[in-house]
Structures are given as C-alpha cells and as structure tokens.
Amino acid sequence: DVENADGKTKRKRRNSGKKDNHEKKKKRGGHSNPDELDSDDEQVGKKDEAKHEVRFTADGLVYVDKDGNVVGKVGDETKNDDQLSSSEEEDSDDNSGEDEDDRSEIVDSESDHDLGGSDDEASAADSNEKESENEFEDKVAVEFTKGMKVQGNYRANEQYGGKEHWYNGDVTNVRKDSKGKKIYDITYEDGDFEEGVIEENVRPIPKSKEQKEKERNEITEASMAKKKKQKAKERASEAIPFVFEVPTTLDALHDMIATHATTGSDASLIIQRIHATNSVRLNHKNKEKMQNFYDVLLRRFVAVGDAIFTSGNGGPDLERYKQLNAITKTLYGMSQDSPECAGAVWSRRLGIFQKALAKRLRDVEVTPLGDACEGEFSAWPSTGTLLLLRALPHIFPPTDKRHSVVTPAIILLGQILAQTPVKTQYDVVMGLFCCGLMLEYTKDAKRLPPEALAFLAGVLRLYADDVDTALIDSPIPSLGV
C-alpha cells in the first residue's frame, strides 16, 4: 500500500510540473495551441514592436525608433527568451524534485506512523516511563522519624486552588491525632515552623541525579556480587566430590576445605563425606587413619570455637555454630564406630589441655595478667577449648561412676576453677562458664562439685558491701582479691 501511494504521488507531481511549464511558456509568448487567443500582455508587446522600424545596417538588422536611434538587434529577443525558458525549466525541474522529496518524506512519515510510531514517539514513551518511575519512587512509603530531613507542603490548607509549595525542613516531633493518624511538626530551613502536618503533605527530599546513579550502581554491584556468590556455591556443590582421602593433619583438612568449599555448610559436608567413605565399619583397615582423623577434628573444633570468640558466628556464609554442631555429630558417629580409638584420642587431648593449663599458671608469675578481649594474657583456657569440653558429655555418658574420658574432664575443670586467678571480668565470665560445665557433668550422676560451689561463692562475695566480714562468716574458700 505504501509503495502504491508513493507511485501515485510521483505521477501527480510530474503532471503538475508539466502544467507549470506549459503556463510559463504561454507567458513568454509561445502558444501551445494555435487556436488559443493572445492575452492582453502579448497584444501590448506587439503594439510596442510596431512602433520600432527594422533597418539593415553594418551591424545587421536592428530596431530603430522614430528619432532614428538604434534600440536593439533583431534576434536578441529570441535568445533571451530561450535562456529565460531554459533557466525557468531547470528551476521548475529542481522545484518539482524537491516537492517530490518533501512529499515522499511526508508519505514515509505517515506510513511509519501507521506502522507503529516514530522515533520521537518512542523517546517520548521512554521519558514517560522514566517520569512514572520517578513518581513511583516518590510514592514509596517512607517512615518519617524525628530529626529526619523532609519536604513539607507549607500551609497546604490555606493555599488557593490547591497549589503546593514544598520547602525543606526537619521533623521535630512525630505524634498522632485523635483519629490515630500520624502528624508531624516541621521546622523549615528559613526558620518558620508548622505543627500538625498530615502525612500526605510530607515527603522525603528528592535525591539528586548523582545520588540516584550512585544508589543504582551500588544495587547493581550488590546484586552482581550476590549472583556471583550463588553461582560459586552452585559450582562448588556440584564440584564437591563424594570420595575424599583422609587428611592426616589439620592443615591438610583446611587445604581441602579451601579447595572444594565456599561456605560453612560445604565444609561440614566435606567432613561428613570423609567419615562416610572411610568409616571403620566399611573397612577395619581404616582404623588407624580414622583415629588420626578424630584428633584432627578435635583440633578443628577448637579452631572454629576460637574464631567465634574473635569474629562471631560469621554470618549466613560461615555459620560457625552450625559447623560445631556438624563436627559434634561426626565425632559421635566415629565414637560409635570405634569407642576405644575415640577414648584414646580424647585422653591424649585432655592431657594436652592439662599441660597447657600448667604452663599458663607458671607464666602468671612472670607475665602480668590482662583482659583477653583486648588481646592481653589470661591464664584461663580459650573459648574453643571450653566449647569442646561442653560437647564432651554429648559424646560420652557423664553418669558413669568412672569413665576414661569424662572423669579426667571433670578433674581438669576442677583444677581450672580452683587454681586459675581472676583479675578481669573476662576471667569471671570464663569461670562461671566452667561452673556451668561442672554442674552439667555431675547433675545426672547426683554428685557435688565443690570447686564450682567455691567459685560461685567467691563471685557473690566480690559484690558484698563488706568483703572481709563475708569471708570470715563463710567457711568456703573464696577468690583472692
């Protein structure tokens, strides 16, 4: 349809151009049809030519007026007419070409409009979308609080015709009216003050283009980082093999976790797969290397517990508490597979804890005590060690009269409470934690832990009005002050 329309318009233009040329020739004196009559202008020209006389001279035929003066040569008029006609024809052709181009552009634009809109309309649509987005951002519900910088519609109820006048200010008070709706008191930047402004007349200060661009970039970077982490997790979960060699050292286990894991749950999964694929129940020849791996897990437990003291849980990626729970379950499963090996590893590890305590107690004599939270020296065991002792009664039964692992652990806790000095609040907290452990070890067996009771009594006396009198009245030994 568009091509047909273009053809019709071009034919019309050609016909119109021919008509224009025909009219111009008629004006110059040339009749296209001999039957046509002369116009008034042509008759006047003939009368003028009749006044001149043609004479033959040395220069050829010339026109001479009544006084004998040469007016012009015969034949110059035809040349001038031919030049004028040729120039006018060229101008008419150029004008007709330009008209054709203009009309074709008009037809093309009309066809584009019919087919689906022009680029200007598309840009206008984009601008409308941006304006709608900005309006949407402005309409997003924002909770205004005291001290927040906002814009207020000043005296909105008093404005003629509902006109709006927004000025910057600070929210000085937030309260509710009789209907329970929030109203705001606003102090404007020019010093004026307005009370009881309803929520519809308060809005956040519009953000500049730089701030909006910065926020968009931050959101984009955060979303990209989140997507990268998610993809890394998916790749890691897919790349984690099901069969692992048993690591012989703690460094080997950490290297294995760093290679195949990206989160704490991945690390726990690797430990579980090591136990599942190398269990003693599958092959009794794995007994020796799994016993060594048991000790590696105890050291891993202490390391994660110490990391909790310094850095906390670690967020959803690390989740150190869940890692401790997973390691405890693996230790329990390995203890069920080979109780003798597990008891031997625990006994050796408790002996190492006792030797470390004795060394710290000797260092107290030459090293000033301080707050462990500030990186200073403390004679008390680390958080990871005490958390491991906390997991012990969940692996072995604490109700036995004598147990190869639980009984040495109770003796170690008693030694810690009885001999470790208390100098800071950190020491008091760690001592109370050890008291709770001893009570948990002995409550089901209905035993009495004297070291725990003495420490609790000493802590209570620290807050007595008269410490010396409290020490005399109590037969239980107290903490050194």
C-alpha positions as CSV (number, residue, x, y, z in Angstrom):
1,D,0.0,0.0,0.0
2,V,2.8,2.4,0.9
3,E,4.6,1.7,-2.5
4,N,1.3,2.3,-4.4
5,A,0.8,5.6,-2.6
6,D,4.3,6.7,-3.4
7,G,3.8,5.9,-7.2
8,K,0.5,7.9,-7.3
9,T,2.1,10.9,-5.6
10,K,5.1,10.9,-8.1
11,R,2.7,10.8,-11.1
12,K,0.8,13.7,-9.8
13,R,3.9,15.7,-9.2
14,R,5.1,15.0,-12.9
15,N,1.7,16.2,-14.2
16,S,1.7,19.3,-12.0
17,G,5.3,20.1,-13.3
18,K,4.2,19.8,-16.9
19,K,1.3,22.2,-16.3
20,D,3.6,24.7,-14.7
21,N,6.0,24.6,-17.6
22,H,3.1,25.0,-20.1
23,E,1.8,28.1,-18.3
24,K,5.3,29.6,-18.2
25,K,5.7,29.1,-22.0
26,K,2.4,30.7,-22.5
27,K,3.6,33.8,-20.6
28,R,6.7,34.0,-22.8
29,G,4.5,34.3,-25.9
30,G,4.7,30.8,-27.3
31,H,1.2,29.3,-27.8
32,S,1.0,25.5,-27.3
33,N,-2.2,25.6,-29.4
34,P,-2.7,28.0,-32.4
35,D,-6.4,28.3,-31.7
36,E,-5.7,30.0,-28.4
37,L,-6.2,33.8,-28.3
38,D,-3.5,36.2,-27.4
39,S,-3.5,37.6,-23.9
40,D,-3.6,41.3,-23.1
41,D,0.2,41.4,-22.3
42,E,1.0,39.9,-25.7
43,Q,-1.1,42.4,-27.5
44,V,0.7,45.3,-25.7
45,G,4.1,43.8,-26.7
46,K,3.0,43.7,-30.3
47,K,2.0,47.3,-30.2
48,D,5.4,48.2,-28.8
49,E,7.2,46.3,-31.5
50,A,5.1,48.1,-34.2
51,K,6.4,51.4,-33.0
52,H,10.0,50.3,-33.9
53,E,11.3,50.2,-37.5
54,V,13.6,47.5,-38.8
55,R,16.6,48.7,-40.8
56,F,19.7,47.0,-42.3
57,T,23.0,48.4,-41.1
58,A,26.6,47.3,-41.0
59,D,25.9,45.5,-37.7
60,G,22.9,43.7,-39.3
61,L,19.2,44.1,-38.8
62,V,18.4,46.5,-35.9
63,Y,15.3,48.2,-34.4
64,V,15.2,52.0,-34.8
65,D,12.8,54.2,-33.1
66,K,11.1,57.3,-34.6
67,D,14.1,59.5,-33.8
68,G,16.5,57.1,-35.6
69,N,18.1,55.7,-32.5
70,V,19.1,52.0,-32.5
71,V,17.0,50.3,-29.9
72,G,18.3,46.7,-30.3
73,K,19.2,44.0,-32.7
74,V,16.8,41.7,-34.3
75,G,17.2,38.1,-32.8
76,D,18.4,39.1,-29.3
77,E,14.9,38.8,-28.0
78,T,14.6,35.2,-29.1
79,K,17.9,34.3,-27.5
80,N,16.9,36.0,-24.2
81,D,13.6,34.2,-24.3
82,D,15.3,30.9,-24.9
83,Q,17.7,31.5,-22.0
84,L,14.9,32.5,-19.7
85,S,12.8,29.5,-20.7
86,S,15.7,27.1,-20.1
87,S,16.5,28.6,-16.7
88,E,12.9,28.5,-15.7
89,E,12.6,24.9,-16.9
90,E,15.6,23.9,-14.8
91,D,14.2,25.7,-11.8
92,S,10.9,24.0,-12.3
93,D,12.6,20.6,-12.5
94,D,14.5,21.3,-9.3
95,N,11.4,22.5,-7.5
96,S,9.5,19.5,-8.7
97,G,12.3,17.2,-7.4
98,E,12.3,18.9,-4.1
99,D,8.5,18.8,-3.9
100,E,8.7,15.1,-4.7
101,D,11.2,14.5,-1.9
102,D,9.2,16.5,0.6
103,R,6.0,14.7,-0.3
104,S,7.8,11.3,-0.2
105,E,9.1,12.2,3.3
106,I,5.6,13.1,4.3
107,V,4.2,9.8,2.9
108,D,7.0,7.8,4.6
109,S,6.4,9.5,8.0
110,E,2.7,8.9,7.6
111,S,3.4,5.2,6.8
112,D,5.7,5.0,9.8
113,H,3.1,6.5,12.0
114,D,0.6,3.9,10.7
115,L,3.0,1.1,11.1
116,G,3.8,1.7,14.7
117,G,5.1,5.2,15.7
118,S,8.2,7.3,15.0
119,D,11.4,7.6,17.0
120,D,10.1,10.8,18.7
121,E,7.1,8.8,19.9
122,A,9.5,6.1,21.2
123,S,11.6,8.6,23.0
124,A,8.5,10.3,24.4
125,A,7.4,6.9,25.7
126,D,10.8,6.3,27.3
127,S,10.6,9.7,29.0
128,N,7.1,8.9,30.2
129,E,8.3,5.6,31.6
130,K,11.1,7.4,33.5
131,E,8.7,10.0,34.8
132,S,6.4,7.2,36.0
133,E,9.4,5.5,37.7
134,N,10.3,8.8,39.5
135,E,6.7,9.2,40.5
136,F,6.7,5.7,41.8
137,E,9.8,6.3,43.8
138,D,8.3,9.4,45.3
139,K,5.1,7.5,46.3
140,V,7.0,4.7,48.0
141,A,6.0,4.7,51.7
142,V,8.7,6.2,53.9
143,E,8.6,6.2,57.7
144,F,9.5,9.7,58.8
145,T,11.2,9.9,62.2
146,K,12.3,12.7,64.4
147,G,15.3,14.6,63.1
148,M,14.8,13.4,59.6
149,K,15.2,15.9,56.7
150,V,12.0,16.2,54.6
151,Q,10.0,18.5,52.4
152,G,6.7,19.9,53.7
153,N,3.8,21.4,51.8
154,Y,3.7,24.6,53.6
155,R,0.2,25.6,54.8
156,A,-1.5,23.3,52.4
157,N,-5.0,24.0,53.7
158,E,-4.6,27.8,53.3
159,Q,-3.3,27.7,49.6
160,Y,-5.7,29.0,47.0
161,G,-6.8,26.4,44.4
162,G,-4.9,23.6,46.0
163,K,-1.5,25.0,45.0
164,E,1.5,23.3,46.5
165,H,4.6,24.9,48.0
166,W,7.2,22.4,49.1
167,Y,10.1,23.6,51.3
168,N,13.0,21.7,53.0
169,G,12.9,21.2,56.8
170,D,13.5,18.9,59.7
171,V,10.9,16.8,61.6
172,T,11.0,18.0,65.2
173,N,8.1,15.8,66.5
174,V,6.0,12.8,65.5
175,R,2.6,12.2,67.1
176,K,-0.9,11.0,66.4
177,D,-4.1,12.9,66.1
178,S,-7.5,12.0,67.5
179,K,-8.1,9.6,64.6
180,G,-4.8,7.7,65.2
181,K,-3.1,9.1,62.1
182,K,0.4,10.4,62.3
183,I,1.1,14.1,62.1
184,Y,4.4,15.9,62.1
185,D,5.8,19.1,63.4
186,I,8.3,20.6,60.9
187,T,10.9,23.3,61.3
188,Y,11.8,24.8,57.9
189,E,15.2,25.9,56.8
190,D,14.1,29.5,56.7
191,G,13.2,29.4,60.4
192,D,9.4,29.0,60.0
193,F,7.6,26.3,62.0
194,E,4.4,24.3,61.2
195,E,2.6,22.0,63.5
196,G,0.3,19.1,62.8
197,V,1.3,18.4,59.2
198,I,-0.5,15.4,57.9
199,E,1.4,12.6,56.2
200,E,0.1,13.5,52.7
201,N,1.9,16.8,52.9
202,V,5.3,15.4,53.9
203,R,7.7,13.7,51.5
204,P,11.4,12.9,51.5
205,I,13.8,15.3,49.9
206,P,14.2,14.4,46.2
207,K,17.6,12.8,45.5
208,S,20.0,14.3,43.1
209,K,20.9,12.6,39.8
210,E,24.3,11.8,41.3
211,Q,22.8,10.1,44.4
212,K,20.3,8.1,42.3
213,E,23.1,7.0,40.0
214,K,25.3,6.0,43.0
215,E,22.4,4.0,44.5
216,R,21.7,2.3,41.2
217,N,25.4,1.4,40.9
218,E,25.5,0.1,44.5
219,I,22.4,-2.0,44.0
220,T,23.8,-3.3,40.7
221,E,27.1,-4.2,42.3
222,A,25.4,-5.9,45.3
223,S,23.1,-7.9,43.0
224,M,26.1,-8.9,40.8
225,A,28.1,-10.0,43.9
226,K,25.1,-11.9,45.2
227,K,24.7,-13.7,41.8
228,K,28.4,-14.5,41.7
229,K,28.3,-16.0,45.2
230,Q,25.2,-18.0,44.3
231,K,26.9,-19.3,41.1
232,A,30.1,-20.1,43.1
233,K,28.0,-22.0,45.6
234,E,26.3,-24.0,42.9
235,R,29.6,-24.8,41.2
236,A,31.1,-25.8,44.5
237,S,28.2,-28.0,45.4
238,E,28.4,-29.7,42.0
239,A,32.2,-29.9,42.1
240,I,32.5,-31.4,45.7
241,P,33.5,-35.0,45.2
242,F,31.9,-37.8,47.1
243,V,35.1,-39.6,48.0
244,F,38.0,-37.9,49.8
245,E,41.3,-39.1,51.1
246,V,41.6,-38.9,54.9
247,P,43.6,-35.8,55.9
248,T,46.4,-36.6,58.3
249,T,46.9,-33.0,59.6
250,L,44.8,-30.0,60.4
251,D,46.5,-28.0,57.6
252,A,45.6,-30.8,55.1
253,L,42.0,-30.6,56.1
254,H,42.0,-26.8,55.8
255,D,43.5,-27.0,52.3
256,M,40.8,-29.5,51.3
257,I,38.1,-27.2,52.6
258,A,39.6,-24.2,50.9
259,T,39.7,-26.1,47.6
260,H,36.2,-27.5,47.5
261,A,34.1,-25.4,49.9
262,T,32.8,-21.8,49.8
263,T,30.5,-21.9,52.8
264,G,30.5,-23.4,56.3
265,S,27.8,-25.9,55.2
266,D,30.2,-27.1,52.4
267,A,33.0,-27.6,55.0
268,S,30.6,-29.7,57.1
269,L,29.6,-31.7,54.1
270,I,33.2,-32.5,53.3
271,I,33.8,-33.7,56.8
272,Q,30.7,-35.9,56.7
273,R,31.8,-37.4,53.4
274,I,35.3,-38.2,54.7
275,H,33.7,-40.1,57.6
276,A,31.1,-41.8,55.4
277,T,33.6,-43.0,52.7
278,N,36.4,-44.1,55.1
279,S,34.4,-45.4,58.0
280,V,35.8,-48.3,60.1
281,R,32.6,-50.2,59.6
282,L,33.3,-50.3,55.9
283,N,36.9,-51.5,56.3
284,H,38.6,-52.3,59.5
285,K,41.9,-51.3,58.0
286,N,40.8,-47.7,58.2
287,K,41.0,-47.8,62.0
288,E,44.4,-46.2,62.3
289,K,43.9,-43.3,59.8
290,M,40.4,-42.6,61.2
291,Q,41.8,-42.4,64.7
292,N,44.3,-39.8,63.4
293,F,41.4,-38.0,61.7
294,Y,39.5,-38.0,65.0
295,D,42.2,-35.9,66.6
296,V,42.2,-33.6,63.5
297,L,38.5,-33.0,64.1
298,L,39.1,-32.1,67.8
299,R,41.6,-29.5,66.7
300,R,39.3,-28.3,64.0
301,F,36.6,-27.9,66.7
302,V,38.9,-25.8,68.9
303,A,39.9,-23.6,65.9
304,V,36.3,-22.8,65.0
305,G,35.4,-22.1,68.6
306,D,38.3,-19.6,68.9
307,A,37.1,-18.0,65.7
308,I,33.7,-17.5,67.3
309,F,35.4,-15.6,70.2
310,T,37.2,-13.3,67.8
311,S,34.8,-12.9,64.9
312,G,31.4,-14.2,66.0
313,N,29.2,-16.6,64.0
314,G,30.4,-15.3,60.7
315,G,27.0,-14.6,59.0
316,P,25.0,-16.9,56.8
317,D,28.0,-18.0,54.7
318,L,30.1,-19.3,57.6
319,E,27.6,-20.2,60.4
320,R,30.3,-21.4,62.8
321,Y,27.8,-22.6,65.4
322,K,26.3,-25.0,62.8
323,Q,29.8,-26.1,61.9
324,L,30.4,-27.1,65.6
325,N,27.1,-29.0,65.6
326,A,28.1,-30.9,62.5
327,I,31.5,-31.7,63.9
328,T,29.9,-32.9,67.1
329,K,27.6,-35.3,65.2
330,T,30.6,-36.6,63.3
331,L,32.6,-37.2,66.5
332,Y,29.6,-39.0,68.0
333,G,29.3,-41.2,64.9
334,M,33.1,-42.0,64.9
335,S,32.9,-42.8,68.7
336,Q,30.2,-45.3,68.0
337,D,32.2,-46.9,65.2
338,S,35.3,-47.3,67.4
339,P,34.9,-46.4,71.1
340,E,38.4,-47.5,72.1
341,C,40.1,-45.3,69.5
342,A,37.9,-42.3,70.4
343,G,38.6,-42.7,74.1
344,A,42.3,-42.9,73.5
345,V,42.3,-39.7,71.4
346,W,40.2,-37.8,74.0
347,S,42.5,-38.9,76.8
348,R,45.6,-37.7,74.9
349,R,43.9,-34.4,74.1
350,L,42.8,-33.8,77.7
351,G,46.4,-34.4,78.8
352,I,47.5,-31.7,76.3
353,F,44.9,-29.3,77.8
354,Q,46.2,-30.0,81.3
355,K,49.8,-29.4,80.3
356,A,48.8,-26.1,78.6
357,L,47.0,-25.0,81.8
358,A,50.0,-25.8,84.0
359,K,52.2,-23.7,81.6
360,R,49.9,-20.8,81.8
361,L,49.8,-20.9,85.6
362,R,53.6,-20.8,85.6
363,D,53.6,-17.9,83.2
364,V,51.3,-15.9,85.6
365,E,54.3,-15.5,87.9
366,V,56.4,-13.6,85.3
367,T,53.7,-12.2,82.9
368,P,51.2,-9.5,84.0
369,L,47.5,-10.6,83.6
370,G,45.1,-8.7,81.5
371,D,41.9,-8.8,79.6
372,A,41.8,-11.5,76.9
373,C,39.2,-9.5,75.0
374,E,41.8,-6.8,74.4
375,G,44.4,-9.3,73.4
376,E,46.2,-9.4,76.7
377,F,47.4,-12.5,78.5
378,S,44.9,-14.7,80.5
379,A,45.5,-17.9,82.4
380,W,42.1,-19.3,81.5
381,P,41.5,-21.7,78.6
382,S,40.4,-20.4,75.3
383,T,36.8,-20.4,74.2
384,G,37.3,-23.2,71.7
385,T,38.7,-25.5,74.5
386,L,35.8,-24.8,76.8
387,L,33.3,-25.4,73.9
388,L,34.9,-28.7,73.2
389,L,34.5,-29.7,76.9
390,R,30.9,-28.6,76.5
391,A,30.4,-31.1,73.6
392,L,32.1,-33.9,75.6
393,P,29.0,-35.0,77.6
394,H,27.0,-35.3,74.4
395,I,29.5,-37.8,73.0
396,F,30.2,-39.9,76.1
397,P,27.9,-40.7,79.1
398,P,28.6,-38.5,82.1
399,T,26.6,-40.7,84.5
400,D,29.2,-43.5,84.8
401,K,30.9,-43.7,88.2
402,R,34.3,-43.9,86.5
403,H,34.8,-43.1,82.8
404,S,38.1,-43.0,80.9
405,V,37.2,-39.7,79.3
406,V,34.5,-37.9,81.4
407,T,36.3,-38.4,84.8
408,P,39.6,-36.8,83.6
409,A,37.5,-33.9,82.1
410,I,35.8,-33.2,85.5
411,I,39.2,-33.2,87.3
412,L,40.5,-30.8,84.7
413,L,37.5,-28.4,85.2
414,G,38.0,-28.6,89.0
415,Q,41.7,-27.7,88.6
416,I,40.8,-24.8,86.3
417,L,38.3,-23.3,88.8
418,A,40.5,-23.9,91.8
419,Q,43.9,-22.6,90.6
420,T,43.3,-20.1,87.8
421,P,43.5,-16.5,89.1
422,V,40.7,-14.0,88.5
423,K,41.7,-10.5,87.5
424,T,39.2,-9.2,84.9
425,Q,35.6,-9.5,84.0
426,Y,36.6,-11.9,81.3
427,D,38.1,-14.3,83.9
428,V,34.8,-14.1,85.9
429,V,32.8,-15.0,82.8
430,M,35.0,-17.9,81.9
431,G,34.9,-19.2,85.5
432,L,31.1,-19.1,85.5
433,F,31.1,-21.0,82.2
434,C,33.3,-23.7,83.8
435,C,31.0,-23.9,86.8
436,G,28.1,-24.5,84.5
437,L,30.0,-27.3,82.7
438,M,30.8,-29.0,86.0
439,L,27.2,-28.8,87.1
440,E,26.1,-30.3,83.8
441,Y,28.6,-33.1,84.2
442,T,27.5,-34.0,87.7
443,K,23.8,-33.3,87.9
444,D,22.6,-36.5,86.3
445,A,25.1,-38.5,88.4
446,K,23.9,-36.6,91.6
447,R,27.4,-35.6,92.6
448,L,28.5,-32.4,94.3
449,P,31.3,-30.3,92.6
450,P,33.0,-28.4,95.4
451,E,35.2,-26.3,93.1
452,A,32.2,-24.9,91.3
453,L,30.4,-24.0,94.6
454,A,33.5,-22.3,95.9
455,F,33.9,-20.2,92.8
456,L,30.3,-19.2,92.8
457,A,30.5,-18.2,96.5
458,G,33.6,-16.1,95.7
459,V,32.0,-14.3,92.9
460,L,29.0,-13.4,95.1
461,R,31.3,-12.1,97.8
462,L,33.0,-9.8,95.3
463,Y,29.8,-7.7,95.2
464,A,29.3,-7.8,99.0
465,D,29.3,-4.5,101.0
466,D,31.9,-5.8,103.4
467,V,34.1,-8.4,101.8
468,D,36.3,-9.1,104.9
469,T,33.3,-9.8,107.1
470,A,31.8,-12.1,104.4
471,L,35.0,-14.0,104.2
472,I,35.1,-14.6,108.0
473,D,31.5,-15.8,108.2
474,S,31.8,-18.3,105.3
475,P,33.8,-21.5,105.8
476,I,34.1,-22.0,102.0
477,P,37.3,-20.6,100.5
478,S,36.9,-17.6,98.3
479,L,38.6,-15.9,95.4
480,G,41.7,-13.9,96.0
481,V,41.1,-10.2,95.8
